[in-house]
Amino acid sequence: MLTDYLPLAIILLLATGLGFLVVLLGALFGPRRPSRRKSAPYESGMVPYGPGTRRLSIRFYLVAVLFILFDIETVFFLPWAVVFNQLGWFALIEMLVFIAILLIGFIYVWKKGALEWE
């Protein structure tokens, strides 16, 4: 049974090895002419002011993670819609349960104030 995953493991190892190889070759043979101007942060052609790294509110990350979470879960609607006629009422009930769980999670996040922008 594990032999079914052997091609996937080989592709994963080859892709990882190729990624490391490309980064290593770039580091070894790439041009190295650092200067102060090249090391400065690029701000759309404008002279940057202040530090290049600033502390961001955790809200940015929280909203991003919540967006990804709910966005990925909605991807499950497409395969369900494709086979809905074959599965019948069972598929409808299962999808209603899935949507109810998503709705409960969304309401929980909303009540906690994670979607408020200040």
C-alpha positions as CSV (number, residue, x, y, z in Angstrom):
1,M,0.0,0.0,0.0
2,L,2.9,2.4,0.7
3,T,4.3,1.7,-2.7
4,D,1.4,3.7,-4.2
5,Y,2.9,6.8,-2.6
6,L,6.4,6.1,-3.9
7,P,6.1,8.3,-7.1
8,L,4.7,11.1,-5.0
9,A,7.7,10.8,-2.6
10,I,10.1,10.8,-5.5
11,I,8.6,13.9,-7.0
12,L,8.6,15.6,-3.6
13,L,12.3,14.8,-3.1
14,L,13.3,15.9,-6.6
15,A,11.4,19.2,-6.2
16,T,13.0,19.9,-2.8
17,G,16.4,19.0,-4.1
18,L,16.0,21.1,-7.2
19,G,14.9,24.1,-5.1
20,F,18.0,23.8,-2.8
21,L,20.2,23.3,-5.8
22,V,19.0,26.5,-7.6
23,V,19.4,28.5,-4.4
24,L,22.9,27.1,-3.8
25,L,23.9,27.8,-7.4
26,G,22.6,31.4,-7.2
27,A,24.5,32.0,-4.0
28,L,27.7,30.5,-5.4
29,F,27.8,32.0,-8.9
30,G,25.5,35.0,-8.6
31,P,26.9,38.5,-8.8
32,R,27.8,40.1,-5.5
33,R,28.1,43.9,-5.7
34,P,26.4,45.2,-2.6
35,S,26.0,48.9,-2.1
36,R,24.2,51.2,0.3
37,R,21.7,52.1,-2.4
38,K,20.9,48.5,-3.2
39,S,20.5,47.6,0.4
40,A,17.9,50.4,1.0
41,P,14.2,49.3,1.1
42,Y,12.4,50.1,-2.2
43,E,9.3,52.2,-1.7
44,S,7.8,52.5,-5.2
45,G,10.5,54.9,-6.3
46,M,10.1,57.2,-3.4
47,V,12.7,57.9,-0.7
48,P,11.7,55.8,2.3
49,Y,11.4,57.4,5.7
50,G,11.5,55.6,9.0
51,P,12.7,52.1,9.6
52,G,12.1,49.4,6.9
53,T,10.5,47.1,9.5
54,R,7.6,48.2,11.6
55,R,5.5,46.5,14.1
56,L,2.1,45.6,12.6
57,S,-1.1,44.9,14.6
58,I,-2.0,41.3,15.1
59,R,-5.3,42.1,13.4
60,F,-3.7,42.1,10.0
61,Y,-2.5,38.5,10.5
62,L,-5.8,37.4,12.1
63,V,-7.9,38.7,9.2
64,A,-5.5,37.1,6.7
65,V,-5.7,33.7,8.4
66,L,-9.5,33.9,8.8
67,F,-9.8,34.8,5.1
68,I,-7.7,31.8,4.1
69,L,-9.6,29.5,6.4
70,F,-13.0,30.4,5.1
71,D,-11.9,30.7,1.5
72,I,-10.3,27.2,1.5
73,E,-13.4,25.7,3.1
74,T,-15.7,27.2,0.4
75,V,-13.6,25.3,-2.2
76,F,-15.4,22.1,-1.1
77,F,-18.6,23.4,-2.7
78,L,-17.4,22.8,-6.2
79,P,-16.9,19.0,-6.0
80,W,-20.1,18.7,-4.1
81,A,-22.0,20.6,-6.8
82,V,-20.5,18.3,-9.5
83,V,-21.7,15.1,-7.9
84,F,-24.9,16.4,-6.2
85,N,-27.3,14.6,-8.5
86,Q,-25.6,11.2,-8.0
87,L,-25.6,11.5,-4.2
88,G,-29.1,12.8,-3.6
89,W,-30.5,13.8,-0.3
90,F,-27.5,12.5,1.7
91,A,-25.2,15.1,-0.1
92,L,-27.7,17.9,0.7
93,I,-27.9,17.1,4.4
94,E,-24.1,16.7,4.6
95,M,-23.6,20.1,3.0
96,L,-26.1,21.7,5.2
97,V,-24.2,20.4,8.2
98,F,-20.9,21.7,6.7
99,I,-22.5,25.1,6.1
100,A,-23.9,25.1,9.7
101,I,-20.4,24.4,11.1
102,L,-18.9,27.2,8.9
103,L,-21.7,29.6,10.0
104,I,-21.1,28.8,13.7
105,G,-17.4,29.5,13.3
106,F,-18.1,32.7,11.4
107,I,-20.5,33.9,14.1
108,Y,-18.0,33.0,16.8
109,V,-15.3,35.1,15.1
110,W,-17.7,37.9,14.6
111,K,-18.9,38.0,18.2
112,K,-15.2,37.9,19.4
113,G,-14.6,41.1,17.4
114,A,-12.0,39.6,15.1
115,L,-13.6,41.2,12.1
116,E,-13.7,44.7,13.5
117,W,-11.3,47.2,11.9
118,E,-10.1,50.1,14.0
